C-alpha cells in the first residue's frame, strides 16, 4: 500500500482537505478506475464525458494529491525527455509522436484548469536546461541540434543569462524551451478531483486488497467491495502488486526525491537576485532539478533508488535530505541559512525499454499504467485516451499511443535488482557536478 514516504511539501503547504469519502459496503458501477492520480482522474473524467449516464467509481488508497501525482517537480513537458538515456532526442518520427502526445495533454489540462478556475500556480513559462560540466554542455548542444531538426523553438543561454535568471553563477550554459508548463502538482490533482463530473464517485483512503477478474470484476477493500464489468488500471508502480495481471515482471518501481525550502526572506531574495519563478532540468538526466517558486521557496529534486517494496526508510530520507542540502549549497552559496522544511520520496514507474502496457490487457480490463517518468503529461493523456479506446473512439493521438512499444520483460531477481542499482549508481557518478 502507498506509504507516507516523507512529508511532501506540495501537499503539506495546501489547506487541509475536506474529510474523505471512504467506501463502505458493496458498490456496483458500470466502470471502476483504480488510482486517482493524473491517469485515473483523466480516465474517469473522460468516461463520464463520453457516457454521461454511466456510473463510474474512482478509488484511491490515499488522499488525492498525496501520492506520486502530487510528489513530482511540477513540470508538464512537451519535448522528449528520456530518463533512461543521456540523449534527449533520438528518432525524429518518434520524437514528433511524443511531442504530439505531450501537447495533447497540455491542451486538455489547460482547458480544465481554465474552465474550472483550478488554482495550481499554472505558469506557461517553459523550462530551462542547465549545464555545469563539459559533458553537460555537450548534451545541450546535442539537444539543440535535435530541436533544430524538429523545427522546435529554443533559446541558448550563456553563463551571464543563466545567472540573470537563476541568480547563481553555478551554471555555465543553458537552453530555454518555451513549451513546458510549471504547476504546483498536488494543487493541480486536487483541483481536478474537486471538479469531476457528477456521475463519478470518488472514494479516498480506500486501499484495494485484491482484484478478482471476471464478470463482473470484484475489487475487495478493507470495508467493502466494488463490482463493475469494466475496469481501468491507473495505479502505475502499484499495479505490479497484482501479479495475476502480468505487470510484476515488466514494471520497474524507481523512487526519486524532492525537498522544499522555507520561503526566502525579502533580504534573501535580494541577495539571490534572479527571476522570481523558473524551473530548471539538468543537462544530465541524473542531475539536479531545481524550481524557484513565486512564493519564494526553492525545490531541489535528485537521487534515484530502486525500491520494489514501494517504501523508503527514514534513514534513506535523511541521507537524501543531506544530499539535497549539499546540492543546494553548491548552487546557492549566498543563502547559507536556508534549510529544507520538507523532504519526500515518490515512485516513478519505468520499463526497461521505455514501453507502456497501454490497452486492453484482459477482457474488460484496460491499462493506463507506467508513464516512464513523464507523469503529468503522459499520465493525463494516457488516462484520456484509454477511456476513448475502451469506448471505441478513434483519433490520431490514440493511434500514436497504440503504436508505442510494449514493456520488455525483466530478468529475475536477484539479477534485476543488482543491474538496476548498479546502473543508477554508475549514472549518478557520471553526473559529477550536475548532481
C-alpha positions as CSV (number, residue, x, y, z in Angstrom):
1,X,0.0,0.0,0.0
2,X,1.2,3.6,-0.6
3,X,3.2,4.7,2.4
4,X,3.9,8.2,3.9
5,X,7.4,8.5,2.4
6,X,8.4,11.7,4.0
7,X,6.5,15.0,4.2
8,X,5.7,16.2,0.7
9,X,6.0,20.0,0.6
10,X,3.5,20.4,-2.3
11,X,0.8,18.6,-0.3
12,X,1.6,19.9,3.1
13,X,1.6,23.6,2.1
14,X,-2.0,23.3,0.8
15,X,-5.1,23.8,3.0
16,X,-6.3,20.7,4.7
17,X,-8.7,18.8,2.5
18,X,-12.3,18.1,3.5
19,X,-12.9,14.7,5.1
20,X,-12.5,11.8,2.7
21,X,-15.4,9.7,1.5
22,X,-14.4,6.1,2.1
23,X,-16.0,3.0,0.6
24,X,-18.4,1.2,3.0
25,X,-20.2,-2.0,1.9
26,X,-20.9,-3.1,-1.6
27,X,-20.9,-0.7,-4.5
28,X,-21.8,-1.6,-8.1
29,X,-20.9,0.6,-11.1
30,X,-20.5,0.5,-14.9
31,X,-16.8,1.4,-14.6
32,X,-14.2,1.3,-11.8
33,X,-11.0,3.2,-12.1
34,X,-8.2,2.2,-9.8
35,X,-5.9,5.0,-8.9
36,X,-6.7,8.7,-8.6
37,X,-3.5,10.2,-10.0
38,X,-3.3,12.0,-13.3
39,X,-4.2,9.0,-15.4
40,X,-7.1,7.9,-13.2
41,X,-8.5,11.4,-12.9
42,X,-8.3,11.8,-16.7
43,X,-9.8,8.4,-17.4
44,X,-12.7,8.8,-15.0
45,X,-13.5,12.3,-16.3
46,X,-13.3,11.2,-20.0
47,X,-15.5,8.2,-19.4
48,X,-18.1,10.5,-17.7
49,X,-17.9,13.0,-20.5
50,X,-18.5,10.3,-23.2
51,X,-21.0,8.3,-21.2
52,X,-22.9,10.9,-19.0
53,X,-25.5,8.2,-17.9
54,X,-22.9,5.7,-16.8
55,X,-21.9,5.2,-13.2
56,X,-18.1,5.5,-12.6
57,X,-16.3,4.7,-9.4
58,X,-12.8,6.2,-8.9
59,X,-10.9,4.7,-5.9
60,X,-7.6,5.5,-4.3
61,X,-5.7,4.1,-1.3
62,X,-4.8,7.5,0.0
63,X,-6.0,11.1,-0.4
64,X,-5.8,12.7,-3.9
65,X,-2.6,14.6,-4.3
66,X,-0.8,12.6,-1.5
67,X,0.7,10.0,-3.9
68,X,3.1,10.2,-6.8
69,X,0.9,12.6,-8.8
70,X,1.5,15.2,-6.2
71,X,5.1,14.4,-5.4
72,X,6.9,15.3,-8.7
73,X,8.6,18.5,-9.6
74,X,5.6,20.1,-11.4
75,X,6.9,20.1,-15.0
76,X,4.3,19.4,-17.7
77,X,6.7,18.9,-20.5
78,X,6.1,18.9,-24.2
79,X,9.5,17.8,-25.6
80,X,11.2,14.4,-25.5
81,X,12.8,13.7,-22.1
82,X,14.1,10.1,-21.8
83,X,15.0,9.3,-18.2
84,X,16.7,6.1,-19.3
85,X,19.1,7.8,-21.6
86,X,21.7,10.6,-21.7
87,X,20.2,11.7,-25.0
88,X,17.2,14.0,-25.1
89,X,16.2,13.2,-28.7
90,X,16.8,10.2,-30.9
91,X,14.4,9.3,-33.7
92,X,12.6,12.3,-35.3
93,X,9.4,10.4,-36.1
94,X,9.3,9.0,-32.5
95,X,10.1,12.4,-31.1
96,X,7.3,14.1,-33.0
97,X,4.8,11.5,-31.7
98,X,6.0,12.1,-28.1
99,X,5.6,15.9,-28.6
100,X,2.0,15.4,-30.0
101,X,1.0,13.3,-27.0
102,X,2.5,15.7,-24.5
103,X,1.0,18.7,-26.2
104,X,-2.4,17.0,-26.3
105,X,-2.1,16.6,-22.5
106,X,-1.2,20.2,-22.0
107,X,-4.1,21.4,-24.2
108,X,-6.5,19.2,-22.2
109,X,-5.2,20.3,-18.8
110,X,-5.2,23.9,-19.9
111,X,-8.8,23.6,-20.8
112,X,-9.7,22.1,-17.5
113,X,-7.7,24.5,-15.4
114,X,-9.2,27.5,-17.2
115,X,-12.8,26.2,-17.3
116,X,-12.9,25.2,-13.6
117,X,-10.6,28.0,-12.4
118,X,-8.2,25.5,-10.7
119,X,-5.7,27.3,-8.5
120,X,-2.5,25.4,-9.1
121,X,0.0,28.2,-10.0
122,X,-0.2,27.3,-13.7
123,X,2.7,29.0,-15.4
124,X,3.3,28.7,-19.2
125,X,6.9,29.9,-18.9
126,X,8.8,26.9,-20.4
127,X,11.7,25.1,-18.9
128,X,15.5,25.7,-18.7
129,X,18.0,23.0,-19.3
130,X,21.2,23.9,-17.3
131,X,24.7,22.5,-17.7
132,X,27.6,22.6,-15.3
133,X,30.3,20.3,-16.8
134,X,31.7,19.8,-20.3
135,X,29.6,16.6,-20.8
136,X,26.5,18.6,-19.8
137,X,27.3,21.3,-22.3
138,X,27.8,18.7,-25.0
139,X,24.4,17.2,-24.1
140,X,22.8,20.7,-24.5
141,X,24.5,21.0,-27.9
142,X,23.0,17.7,-29.0
143,X,19.7,18.7,-27.6
144,X,19.8,21.9,-29.6
145,X,20.7,20.1,-32.7
146,X,17.8,17.7,-32.2
147,X,15.4,20.6,-31.7
148,X,16.6,22.3,-34.8
149,X,16.0,19.1,-36.8
150,X,12.4,19.1,-35.4
151,X,11.9,22.8,-36.2
152,X,11.2,23.4,-32.5
153,X,12.0,26.8,-31.0
154,X,14.6,27.3,-28.3
155,X,16.9,29.9,-26.9
156,X,20.6,29.3,-26.0
157,X,21.7,30.8,-22.7
158,X,25.2,31.8,-21.8
159,X,26.5,31.9,-18.2
160,X,25.5,35.5,-17.7
161,X,22.0,34.9,-19.0
162,X,21.7,31.8,-16.7
163,X,22.8,34.0,-13.7
164,X,20.3,36.7,-14.7
165,X,17.5,34.0,-14.5
166,X,18.6,31.9,-11.6
167,X,20.7,34.4,-9.5
168,X,23.6,32.0,-9.3
169,X,26.8,31.7,-11.4
170,X,26.8,27.9,-10.9
171,X,25.6,27.1,-14.4
172,X,28.0,27.6,-17.4
173,X,25.4,27.3,-20.1
174,X,21.7,26.7,-20.6
175,X,18.9,26.3,-23.1
176,X,15.3,27.6,-22.7
177,X,12.5,25.6,-24.3
178,X,9.2,27.6,-24.2
179,X,6.5,24.9,-24.4
180,X,6.6,23.4,-20.9
181,X,4.1,24.4,-18.2
182,X,5.0,24.6,-14.5
183,X,2.4,23.9,-11.8
184,X,2.0,23.1,-8.1
185,X,1.3,19.3,-8.8
186,X,-0.6,18.5,-5.6
187,X,-2.9,21.5,-6.1
188,X,-3.5,20.5,-9.8
189,X,-4.6,17.0,-9.0
190,X,-6.8,18.1,-6.0
191,X,-8.4,20.7,-8.3
192,X,-9.1,18.1,-11.0
193,X,-10.6,15.7,-8.4
194,X,-12.8,18.5,-7.0
195,X,-14.3,19.2,-10.4
196,X,-15.1,15.7,-11.6
197,X,-18.5,15.2,-13.4
198,X,-21.4,14.3,-11.2
199,X,-21.5,10.6,-12.4
200,X,-18.1,9.9,-10.9
201,X,-18.0,8.8,-7.3
202,X,-14.6,9.2,-5.7
203,X,-13.6,7.0,-2.8
204,X,-10.3,8.0,-1.0
205,X,-8.4,6.3,1.8
206,X,-9.8,3.1,0.4
207,X,-7.0,0.6,-0.3
208,X,-7.9,-2.3,-2.7
209,X,-6.6,-5.5,-1.2
210,X,-7.4,-7.9,-4.0
211,X,-8.8,-7.9,-7.5
212,X,-11.0,-10.7,-9.0
213,X,-11.0,-10.6,-12.7
214,X,-14.3,-11.8,-14.1
215,X,-17.9,-10.9,-15.0
216,X,-18.1,-8.6,-13.1
217,X,-14.6,-7.7,-11.8
218,X,-14.6,-7.5,-8.0
219,X,-12.3,-5.2,-6.1
220,X,-12.1,-6.1,-2.4
221,X,-11.3,-3.2,0.0
222,X,-10.9,-3.1,3.8
223,X,-14.6,-2.4,4.4
224,X,-16.4,-3.4,1.3
225,X,-16.1,-4.2,-2.4
226,X,-16.7,-2.8,-5.8
227,X,-18.3,-4.7,-8.6
228,X,-18.0,-3.5,-12.2
229,X,-18.0,-5.2,-15.6
230,X,-15.2,-2.8,-16.9
231,X,-12.1,-1.6,-15.1
232,X,-9.3,0.9,-15.8
233,X,-6.0,0.4,-14.0
234,X,-4.2,3.7,-13.4
235,X,-2.2,2.8,-10.3
236,X,1.3,2.9,-12.0
237,X,4.0,1.2,-10.0
238,X,1.5,-0.3,-7.6
239,X,0.0,-2.3,-10.5
240,X,2.9,-4.7,-10.0
241,X,1.4,-5.8,-6.8
242,X,-1.4,-7.5,-8.7
243,X,0.6,-10.4,-10.2
244,X,-2.3,-12.0,-12.0
245,X,-2.4,-9.1,-14.5
246,X,1.2,-9.8,-15.7
247,X,2.7,-6.5,-14.5
248,X,5.1,-7.8,-11.9
249,X,7.7,-9.0,-14.4
250,X,7.7,-5.8,-16.6
251,X,7.5,-2.7,-14.3
252,X,10.4,-1.0,-12.5
253,X,9.4,1.0,-9.4
254,X,12.2,3.6,-9.0
255,X,12.0,6.3,-6.4
256,X,13.1,9.9,-6.8
257,X,13.2,12.5,-4.1
258,X,12.4,16.2,-3.5
259,X,13.0,18.8,-0.9
260,X,11.3,22.2,-0.4
261,X,12.8,25.1,1.5
262,X,11.1,27.6,3.7
263,X,10.1,30.8,2.0
264,X,13.0,33.2,1.4
265,X,13.0,36.4,3.3
266,X,13.0,39.7,1.5
267,X,16.7,40.1,2.3
268,X,17.5,36.6,1.0
269,X,15.5,37.3,-2.2
270,X,17.6,40.4,-2.8
271,X,20.8,38.5,-2.0
272,X,19.9,35.8,-4.5
273,X,18.6,38.1,-7.3
274,X,17.4,36.5,-10.5
275,X,13.8,35.9,-11.5
276,X,11.0,35.1,-9.1
277,X,9.9,31.9,-10.8
278,X,11.7,29.4,-13.0
279,X,12.2,25.7,-13.5
280,X,15.5,24.0,-14.4
281,X,16.1,20.5,-15.7
282,X,19.7,19.3,-15.6
283,X,21.6,18.6,-18.8
284,X,22.5,15.2,-17.3
285,X,19.2,13.3,-16.6
286,X,20.7,12.0,-13.3
287,X,21.5,15.6,-12.2
288,X,19.5,18.0,-10.0
289,X,16.2,19.6,-11.0
290,X,15.6,23.0,-9.4
291,X,12.5,25.1,-9.2
292,X,12.1,28.6,-7.7
293,X,8.5,29.2,-6.7
294,X,6.7,32.5,-6.9
295,X,6.2,32.3,-3.1
296,X,9.9,32.4,-2.5
297,X,10.5,28.7,-1.9
298,X,13.1,26.6,-3.8
299,X,12.6,22.9,-4.7
300,X,15.5,20.5,-5.2
301,X,15.0,17.1,-6.7
302,X,17.6,14.5,-7.3
303,X,18.6,10.9,-6.3
304,X,17.1,7.7,-7.7
305,X,16.7,4.4,-5.9
306,X,15.3,1.0,-6.9
307,X,12.6,0.2,-4.3
308,X,10.3,-2.7,-5.4
309,X,8.6,-2.7,-2.0
310,X,7.5,0.8,-2.7
311,X,8.6,2.3,0.6
312,X,11.7,4.1,1.8
313,X,13.1,4.2,5.3
314,X,13.6,7.3,7.5
315,X,17.3,6.6,7.2
316,X,17.1,6.9,3.4
317,X,15.2,10.1,3.6
318,X,17.8,11.6,6.0
319,X,20.5,10.6,3.5
320,X,18.6,12.2,0.6
321,X,17.9,15.3,2.6
322,X,21.7,15.7,3.3
323,X,22.4,15.2,-0.4
324,X,19.8,17.8,-1.3
325,X,21.3,20.3,1.2
326,X,24.7,19.8,-0.5
327,X,23.3,20.3,-3.9
328,X,21.5,23.5,-2.7
329,X,24.7,24.8,-1.1
330,X,26.7,24.4,-4.3
331,X,24.1,26.3,-6.3
332,X,23.2,29.0,-3.8
333,X,26.2,29.7,-1.5
334,X,24.7,33.2,-0.9
335,X,21.9,31.5,1.1
336,X,23.7,29.7,3.9
337,X,20.9,29.9,6.4
338,X,18.1,28.4,4.2
339,X,17.1,24.9,5.3
340,X,14.5,22.5,3.9
341,X,11.1,22.3,5.6
342,X,10.0,19.2,3.7
343,X,11.7,16.1,2.2
344,X,9.9,13.3,0.5
345,X,10.1,10.4,-1.9
346,X,7.8,9.4,-4.8
347,X,7.6,6.4,-7.0
348,X,8.2,6.5,-10.7
349,X,7.0,3.7,-12.9
350,X,9.5,2.7,-15.6
351,X,10.1,-0.1,-18.0
352,X,13.5,-1.3,-19.3
353,X,12.7,-0.3,-22.9
354,X,10.5,2.7,-22.2
355,X,7.5,0.7,-23.4
356,X,4.0,1.1,-21.9
357,X,1.3,-1.6,-21.3
358,X,-1.4,0.6,-22.8
359,X,-4.6,-1.1,-23.9
360,X,-6.9,-4.0,-23.0
361,X,-4.9,-6.5,-21.1
362,X,-7.8,-8.8,-20.2
363,X,-11.5,-8.9,-21.1
364,X,-12.9,-5.7,-19.8
365,X,-9.6,-4.6,-18.1
366,X,-7.8,-1.6,-19.5
367,X,-4.3,-0.4,-18.6
368,X,-3.1,3.2,-18.4
369,X,-0.2,2.5,-16.1
370,X,3.5,3.3,-16.4
371,X,4.4,6.8,-17.6
372,X,8.2,6.3,-17.7
373,X,8.9,9.4,-15.7
374,X,6.6,11.8,-17.6
375,X,3.7,11.5,-15.2
376,X,2.0,14.9,-15.5
377,X,1.8,14.9,-19.3
378,X,1.8,11.2,-20.1
379,X,-0.4,10.3,-17.3
380,X,-3.0,12.7,-18.3
381,X,-3.0,11.8,-22.0
382,X,-2.9,8.0,-21.2
383,X,-6.0,8.3,-19.0
384,X,-7.9,10.4,-21.5
385,X,-7.0,8.1,-24.4
386,X,-7.7,4.8,-22.6
387,X,-11.2,5.9,-22.0
388,X,-11.7,6.7,-25.6
389,X,-10.1,3.4,-26.6
390,X,-12.3,1.5,-24.3
391,X,-15.4,3.1,-25.8
392,X,-14.4,2.6,-29.4
393,X,-13.4,6.1,-30.4
394,X,-10.6,6.8,-32.8
395,X,-8.1,9.7,-33.1
396,X,-4.6,10.5,-34.3
397,X,-3.4,10.7,-30.7
398,X,-4.9,7.3,-29.9
399,X,-3.2,5.8,-32.9
400,X,0.1,7.2,-31.7
401,X,-0.4,5.8,-28.3
402,X,-1.3,2.3,-29.6
403,X,1.9,2.3,-31.7
404,X,4.1,2.7,-28.5
405,X,6.3,-0.2,-27.7
406,X,5.1,-2.8,-25.2
407,X,7.2,-3.2,-22.0
408,X,10.1,-5.6,-22.1
409,X,10.2,-8.5,-19.6
410,X,12.6,-8.0,-16.7
411,X,15.3,-10.6,-15.7
412,X,14.6,-12.4,-12.5
413,X,15.8,-11.4,-9.1
414,X,18.5,-11.0,-7.8
415,X,19.8,-10.1,-11.2
416,X,17.2,-7.4,-11.8
417,X,18.0,-5.5,-8.6
418,X,21.7,-5.8,-9.0
419,X,21.5,-4.5,-12.5
420,X,19.2,-1.6,-11.8
421,X,21.0,-0.5,-8.7
422,X,24.4,-0.7,-10.3
423,X,23.2,1.3,-13.3
424,X,21.7,4.0,-11.2
425,X,24.9,4.2,-9.1
426,X,27.1,4.4,-12.2
427,X,25.0,7.1,-13.8
428,X,25.0,9.1,-10.6
429,X,28.8,9.0,-10.5
430,X,28.9,10.0,-14.2
431,X,26.7,13.0,-13.5
432,X,29.5,14.7,-11.5
433,X,28.8,18.4,-10.6
434,X,25.5,18.1,-12.4
435,X,24.2,16.3,-9.3
